[in-house]
């Protein structure tokens, strides 16, 4: 019995696996039965694993001609009632953006994995980066809501992949799983247990067919199961509750307002974060992914030297956990944001904590930020603050 089989039977298993392997396991465990993608470093191991495993559980794997078609196929599969996902990296994520916006606007559940690598353009295919932070939120055109999760370990990739599918179904939204090349190809011991099994299924339409409106009946409308006889019209054009296109200002405002605020009404479900030693911290470090792991060690180093430093790690990156960050930094005098880009996360932290000095530690050389570099910066900020 392999790791996936063990996980699906509800028995505990401990396995040494990579982050991308964990993503594939989590997807199958969450009920994913369709994958469409195109090979791209450093995400290709996800597709490789699923190409073998999905047919064994009654699922479908398709290697598409490109990333645009991959995203379109995932949308089609989801509209057909199947939990579906794709996986890519920077250049491929760029190509998916138009169809990702379609999924957001038409409210089609799906999961998109973006394993970040160095950019721009072809960049550094085998080196890590965290430069897709803003693209994950704002990559497609227009205003739209989206959920982005940022795991920081192999075990968390497994659990957050499952949560990504759960949130996609609960919120009728695309969900992006965003992690860097280091975490993707790092191997760690992971416990696969029944505690992480999926328990969320899509809300399907019920009641009189004549009364059904695909975008009416609540902030997250029920979808029509194919074959159940409910009339549905799906389009990328602005639409009314009926699903048919409209440019009527009142209908557009009404329906876009519901779309743009629906995630805010479910923040208790979506928001997730981790704090470390923030209660008495003079300096709070804010970091994600492999930078957060380095920051955790930096906090230990600073504390050992007498500097009061803490860590705030967003697990849900978008919508950004603003209230949790404000609470974690309530007693701080400064904030440090180490990230493998030119300051994207720092911009968001500065917006949320406008009354605190926010310093950035930016590295985009293709190397991960070392704990010692973070600890030196954090200790210096703590000394200035004292």
Order of alpha helices (4+ residues) and beta strands (2+ residues): alpha-beta-alpha-beta-alpha-beta-alpha-beta-alpha-beta-beta-alpha-beta-alpha-beta-alpha-beta-alpha-alpha-beta-beta-alpha-beta-beta-alpha-beta-alpha-beta-alpha
